């Protein structure tokens, strides 16, 4: 199964992350197959969702990396 890891810089442009960011991120996570695995890392199972989350982070001034991985069983 292919996974997309979105890793973002949680400091963003300001000292504190805006509350709006968390509300928007939560709505994306609730409506898709994605989950937060660490404070600043999210795993997604669809490329479209990973790009959507990355764009949200960029809108708030964060640096973002998307890493692709495959799970081997």
C-alpha angles and dihedrals in degrees: 000000000000118000132190118209116203111199118184138180102253094204093067116171099320137046092256130038111245115251089231089065092058093048092051093044091049092052091052092047093047093051099046145041096270132111138188110246098176138007092275103017130083129184118213131185096206128057091219092060092045091054091046091054092044091052091050090053092048091051088059093048101259126143110239139196126188113203121190121213139170124219114227118203 
